[in-house]
């Protein structure tokens, strides 16, 4: 498995702290750094800066949100970052949700699947370098009824730009398998992933005559090391309110993709009740419903032996790139956790013996 992480540029106490984290993460051997957008700092500005401070590591938008930019603007940004970084840029796109898209940006959230498909098609047309001519249900280039003619950008993409889609719903997962180079997933439980995620990805892959080998499965989770069972119990208890927020507070009153994902993986009743209590204002009651199993099933929290074993389960489930969100109160703590996690990922990789037989080191 490759190793990755996701940060938000404004997420630390100081902006420079996140930049230092990225630089040191590359030195530790991290393969990919994704930069989130959500409702905080924008991703492309930070990615340009991080590209100037790094040399080897891939850098991705994790994710740029539909509706916040036109498809052509997305492509312009992607080409610029790819050219500036010497081909190290990965374009991550996501639909986000109605709360952010409508509440923050004032853009309709309707028909995200269709808008994603058309955005992806336009982006690839722009990257290919030809004149832009597109007629879709959501976008038309040039805009009909005017005097304009098809245009092409005055710059060219110097490198391939892999596109990753952040997807949780079955329909968006099918589109990811059909048309994307990678899947940015979350709320991942390897034991329930076949029905919740992979069946839909594989259906999309089959539509385009591809296999799982053609798609980078990139999954993320918090990683934290507990010294013993007592410390682990405290860690798990501390994460329950965060998970309750995902189940009850993310999205709008009627749309929460995280809640739906947990529901498809065996926790439908708990997820529904957590959401009900959270939206009623009973945050502590919602957190109390979250079980230890739910926290441990979707994170890489545990003793070192537990994390090592869990990473092997993720690998065997089909994860190609693991996004590590290292816990820690300080920059040094986070880097220490990240460094050890990277080592464990490497240790979990099969080693080929003479004759081609695989064993795990």
C-alpha positions as CSV (number, residue, x, y, z in Angstrom):
1,X,0.0,0.0,0.0
2,X,1.0,3.6,-0.6
3,X,0.8,6.0,2.3
4,X,-1.0,9.3,2.3
5,X,-2.5,11.9,4.6
6,X,-5.1,14.7,4.4
7,X,-4.7,18.1,6.0
8,X,-6.5,21.4,5.9
9,X,-4.1,24.4,5.4
10,X,-5.8,26.4,8.2
11,X,-6.1,23.4,10.5
12,X,-3.1,24.0,12.8
13,X,-2.5,26.7,15.4
14,X,-0.3,28.5,12.8
15,X,-0.4,28.3,9.0
16,X,3.4,27.6,9.0
17,X,2.8,24.5,11.3
18,X,0.9,22.7,8.5
19,X,3.5,23.6,6.0
20,X,6.2,22.2,8.3
21,X,4.1,19.0,8.7
22,X,4.0,18.5,5.0
23,X,7.7,19.0,4.5
24,X,8.6,16.6,7.3
25,X,6.0,14.1,6.2
26,X,7.8,13.9,2.8
27,X,11.1,13.2,4.6
28,X,9.4,10.4,6.5
29,X,8.6,8.8,3.2
30,X,4.9,9.7,2.8
31,X,3.7,9.1,-0.8
32,X,0.7,11.5,-1.1
33,X,-0.6,14.6,0.7
34,X,-4.2,15.6,0.1
35,X,-5.3,19.1,1.0
36,X,-8.9,19.4,2.1
37,X,-11.2,22.4,1.4
38,X,-14.6,21.8,3.2
39,X,-15.6,25.1,4.7
40,X,-12.1,26.3,5.6
41,X,-9.2,27.3,3.5
42,X,-9.2,26.6,-0.2
43,X,-7.1,23.8,-1.4
44,X,-5.3,25.1,-4.6
45,X,-3.6,28.1,-2.9
46,X,-2.1,25.8,-0.3
47,X,-1.2,23.2,-2.8
48,X,0.8,25.6,-4.9
49,X,2.8,26.6,-1.8
50,X,3.4,23.0,-0.7
51,X,4.6,22.2,-4.2
52,X,7.3,24.8,-3.9
53,X,8.4,23.3,-0.5
54,X,8.5,19.6,-1.5
55,X,10.3,17.6,-4.2
56,X,9.0,14.1,-4.5
57,X,5.6,13.7,-2.8
58,X,2.3,13.7,-4.8
59,X,-0.1,16.5,-3.9
60,X,-3.8,16.3,-4.3
61,X,-7.0,18.3,-3.8
62,X,-8.9,16.4,-1.3
63,X,-11.4,17.7,-2.5
64,X,-12.4,20.6,-4.7
65,X,-16.1,20.8,-4.5
66,X,-18.6,20.9,-7.4
67,X,-20.4,24.2,-7.7
68,X,-17.6,26.3,-6.3
69,X,-15.9,26.6,-9.7
70,X,-16.9,26.1,-13.3
71,X,-15.6,22.9,-14.9
72,X,-13.2,24.9,-17.0
73,X,-11.9,26.7,-13.9
74,X,-11.3,23.3,-12.2
75,X,-9.3,22.2,-15.3
76,X,-7.3,25.4,-15.4
77,X,-6.4,25.0,-11.7
78,X,-5.5,21.4,-12.2
79,X,-3.2,22.1,-15.2
80,X,-1.6,25.0,-13.4
81,X,-0.8,22.9,-10.3
82,X,0.3,19.9,-12.3
83,X,2.7,22.0,-14.4
84,X,4.0,23.9,-11.4
85,X,4.7,20.7,-9.5
86,X,6.3,18.8,-12.3
87,X,3.4,16.4,-12.7
88,X,2.9,15.7,-9.0
89,X,-0.7,16.9,-8.8
90,X,-3.8,14.6,-8.3
91,X,-7.2,16.1,-8.9
92,X,-9.7,15.1,-6.3
93,X,-13.3,16.2,-6.9
94,X,-16.3,15.8,-4.6
95,X,-20.0,16.8,-4.6
96,X,-19.8,17.9,-0.9
97,X,-23.4,18.3,0.5
98,X,-26.3,20.8,0.5
99,X,-25.2,22.5,3.7
100,X,-21.9,23.7,2.2
101,X,-22.9,24.0,-1.4
102,X,-26.1,25.9,-0.8
103,X,-25.5,27.3,2.6
104,X,-22.0,28.6,2.1
105,X,-21.8,29.1,-1.7
106,X,-25.4,29.8,-2.6
107,X,-25.3,27.3,-5.5
108,X,-28.0,24.6,-6.0
109,X,-26.9,21.1,-4.9
110,X,-29.4,19.4,-7.2
111,X,-28.3,16.6,-9.5
112,X,-24.8,16.1,-8.1
113,X,-24.2,12.9,-10.1
114,X,-25.0,14.4,-13.4
115,X,-22.9,17.5,-12.6
116,X,-20.0,15.3,-11.6
117,X,-20.1,13.3,-14.7
118,X,-20.3,16.4,-17.0
119,X,-17.6,18.2,-15.0
120,X,-15.3,15.2,-15.4
121,X,-15.9,15.1,-19.1
122,X,-15.3,18.8,-19.5
123,X,-12.1,18.7,-17.4
124,X,-10.7,15.9,-19.5
125,X,-11.6,17.8,-22.7
126,X,-9.8,20.8,-21.4
127,X,-6.7,18.8,-20.4
128,X,-6.6,17.2,-23.8
129,X,-5.9,20.6,-25.3
130,X,-8.6,20.9,-27.9
131,X,-11.2,23.6,-28.5
132,X,-14.0,23.3,-25.9
133,X,-17.3,22.2,-27.3
134,X,-19.7,20.5,-25.0
135,X,-23.5,20.1,-24.8
136,X,-24.8,18.5,-21.6
137,X,-27.9,18.8,-19.4
138,X,-26.0,20.9,-16.9
139,X,-23.2,22.6,-18.9
140,X,-22.9,23.9,-22.4
141,X,-19.7,25.3,-24.0
142,X,-19.9,27.7,-25.7
143,X,-23.0,29.1,-24.0
144,X,-25.9,28.7,-26.6
145,X,-27.6,31.8,-28.1
146,X,-24.6,34.0,-28.2
147,X,-21.9,35.0,-30.8
148,X,-19.1,33.0,-29.1
149,X,-17.1,30.2,-30.8
150,X,-15.3,27.3,-29.1
151,X,-12.0,28.2,-27.4
152,X,-9.0,26.4,-26.1
153,X,-6.7,27.3,-23.2
154,X,-3.6,29.2,-24.1
155,X,-1.6,26.7,-21.9
156,X,-1.1,23.0,-22.2
157,X,-1.1,20.2,-19.7
158,X,2.5,18.9,-19.5
159,X,1.7,15.8,-17.6
160,X,-1.2,13.4,-17.0
161,X,-3.6,14.5,-14.3
162,X,-5.2,11.5,-12.5
163,X,-8.7,12.2,-11.3
164,X,-10.1,10.9,-8.0
165,X,-13.7,11.1,-6.9
166,X,-14.8,11.3,-3.3
167,X,-17.8,9.0,-3.2
168,X,-20.0,7.4,-0.7
169,X,-23.4,6.9,-2.4
170,X,-23.9,3.8,-4.6
171,X,-24.6,6.0,-7.7
172,X,-21.4,8.1,-7.2
173,X,-19.4,4.9,-6.5
174,X,-20.6,3.5,-9.8
175,X,-19.5,6.6,-11.6
176,X,-16.1,6.5,-9.8
177,X,-15.5,2.9,-11.0
178,X,-16.7,3.8,-14.5
179,X,-14.8,7.0,-15.1
180,X,-12.2,7.9,-12.4
181,X,-8.6,7.0,-11.8
182,X,-9.1,6.7,-8.1
183,X,-11.6,6.6,-5.2
184,X,-11.3,8.8,-2.2
185,X,-13.4,7.0,0.4
186,X,-14.1,7.4,4.1
187,X,-16.3,5.7,6.8
188,X,-14.6,2.5,5.7
189,X,-15.2,-0.8,7.5
190,X,-13.3,-3.5,5.6
191,X,-15.6,-6.3,6.9
192,X,-18.6,-4.5,5.4
193,X,-16.9,-2.9,2.4
194,X,-17.9,-5.5,-0.3
195,X,-21.6,-4.7,-0.2
196,X,-21.4,-1.1,0.9
197,X,-18.7,0.0,-1.6
198,X,-16.9,-2.5,-3.8
199,X,-20.0,-4.0,-5.4
200,X,-20.9,-0.5,-6.7
201,X,-17.3,0.3,-7.7
202,X,-17.0,-3.0,-9.6
203,X,-20.2,-2.4,-11.4
204,X,-18.9,0.9,-12.7
205,X,-15.6,-0.7,-13.6
206,X,-17.3,-3.4,-15.6
207,X,-19.3,-0.7,-17.5
208,X,-16.0,0.7,-18.9
209,X,-14.3,-2.7,-19.4
210,X,-11.9,-2.1,-16.5
211,X,-10.9,-4.1,-13.4
212,X,-10.0,-3.1,-9.8
213,X,-6.4,-2.9,-10.9
214,X,-7.3,0.2,-12.9
215,X,-8.6,2.1,-9.8
216,X,-6.5,3.4,-6.9
217,X,-8.6,2.7,-3.8
218,X,-7.6,5.4,-1.3
219,X,-9.1,5.0,2.1
220,X,-8.4,7.1,5.3
221,X,-8.7,6.8,9.0
222,X,-7.2,8.3,12.2
223,X,-4.2,6.5,13.5
224,X,-3.2,6.6,17.1
225,X,-1.2,4.2,19.3
226,X,-2.3,3.2,22.8
227,X,0.2,1.9,25.3
228,X,-2.3,-0.4,27.0
229,X,-5.9,-1.3,27.2
230,X,-6.7,1.5,29.6
231,X,-5.2,4.1,27.3
232,X,-7.1,2.6,24.4
233,X,-10.4,2.8,26.3
234,X,-9.8,6.5,26.9
235,X,-8.9,7.1,23.2
236,X,-12.1,5.3,22.0
237,X,-14.3,7.3,24.4
238,X,-12.8,10.5,23.2
239,X,-13.7,9.8,19.6
240,X,-17.3,9.0,20.1
241,X,-18.5,12.6,19.9
242,X,-16.6,13.1,16.7
243,X,-18.3,10.1,15.1
244,X,-21.7,11.3,16.5
245,X,-21.1,14.6,14.7
246,X,-20.4,12.8,11.4
247,X,-23.6,10.7,11.8
248,X,-25.8,13.5,13.0
249,X,-24.3,16.9,12.2
250,X,-22.8,16.5,8.7
251,X,-25.0,17.4,5.8
252,X,-28.5,18.7,6.0
253,X,-31.7,17.6,7.8
254,X,-32.4,15.2,5.0
255,X,-29.0,14.4,3.4
256,X,-26.1,12.9,5.3
257,X,-23.9,10.6,3.2
258,X,-21.8,9.5,6.2
259,X,-24.9,8.3,8.1
260,X,-26.0,6.4,5.0
261,X,-22.5,4.8,4.6
262,X,-22.5,3.6,8.2
263,X,-26.1,2.3,7.8
264,X,-25.1,0.2,4.8
265,X,-22.3,-1.4,6.9
266,X,-24.5,-2.8,9.6
267,X,-25.3,0.1,11.9
268,X,-28.5,1.5,10.4
269,X,-30.5,1.6,13.7
270,X,-27.7,3.1,15.7
271,X,-26.9,5.6,13.0
272,X,-30.6,6.7,12.8
273,X,-30.9,7.2,16.5
274,X,-27.6,9.1,16.8
275,X,-28.8,11.4,14.1
276,X,-32.2,12.0,15.7
277,X,-30.6,12.8,19.1
278,X,-27.9,15.0,17.6
279,X,-30.5,17.1,15.6
280,X,-32.6,17.4,18.7
281,X,-29.7,19.0,20.5
282,X,-28.8,16.0,22.7
283,X,-25.1,15.8,21.7
284,X,-24.0,13.9,24.7
285,X,-26.9,11.4,24.3
286,X,-26.0,10.9,20.6
287,X,-22.3,10.3,21.5
288,X,-23.3,7.7,24.2
289,X,-25.0,5.6,21.5
290,X,-21.8,5.2,19.5
291,X,-20.2,1.8,20.3
292,X,-16.6,0.9,20.7
293,X,-16.9,-1.4,17.7
294,X,-18.0,1.6,15.5
295,X,-15.0,3.6,16.5
296,X,-12.5,0.8,16.2
297,X,-14.0,-0.5,13.0
298,X,-13.5,2.7,11.1
299,X,-10.2,3.9,12.5
300,X,-6.6,2.7,13.0
301,X,-6.6,3.2,16.7
302,X,-5.1,0.6,19.1
303,X,-1.9,-0.9,20.4
304,X,0.9,-1.2,17.9
305,X,0.1,-4.8,17.4
306,X,-3.6,-4.0,16.8
307,X,-2.8,-1.3,14.2
308,X,-0.4,-3.6,12.4
309,X,-3.0,-6.3,12.2
310,X,-5.7,-3.8,11.1
311,X,-3.5,-2.5,8.3
312,X,-3.1,-6.0,7.0
313,X,-6.9,-6.3,7.0
314,X,-7.3,-3.1,5.0
315,X,-4.7,-4.3,2.5
316,X,-6.4,-7.6,2.0
317,X,-9.8,-5.9,1.6
318,X,-8.5,-4.1,-1.4
319,X,-7.1,-0.8,-0.2
320,X,-4.2,0.5,-2.4
321,X,-3.4,3.8,-0.6
322,X,-4.1,4.3,3.1
323,X,-4.6,7.9,4.3
324,X,-3.3,8.3,7.8
325,X,-4.6,11.0,10.0
326,X,-2.0,11.0,12.8
327,X,-3.2,11.9,16.3
328,X,-1.1,14.1,18.6
329,X,-1.2,17.3,20.6
330,X,1.9,18.8,19.0
331,X,3.5,18.8,15.6
332,X,6.2,16.5,16.9
333,X,3.6,14.1,18.3
334,X,1.8,13.9,15.0
335,X,5.0,13.3,13.0
336,X,6.1,10.6,15.5
337,X,2.7,8.9,15.0
338,X,2.8,9.3,11.3
339,X,6.4,8.0,11.0
340,X,5.6,4.8,12.9
341,X,2.4,4.2,11.0
342,X,4.3,4.5,7.7
343,X,6.8,1.9,9.0
344,X,3.9,-0.4,9.9
345,X,2.4,0.0,6.4
346,X,5.7,-1.0,4.9
347,X,6.0,-4.0,7.2
348,X,2.5,-5.2,6.2
349,X,3.4,-5.4,2.6
350,X,3.9,-8.9,1.1
351,X,7.5,-9.7,0.3
352,X,8.2,-11.9,-2.8
353,X,10.4,-14.9,-2.1
354,X,12.2,-17.0,-4.7
355,X,9.7,-18.7,-7.0
356,X,7.2,-15.8,-6.6
357,X,5.6,-16.9,-3.4
358,X,4.3,-14.0,-1.3
359,X,4.9,-13.7,2.4
360,X,4.2,-10.9,4.9
361,X,7.2,-9.4,6.5
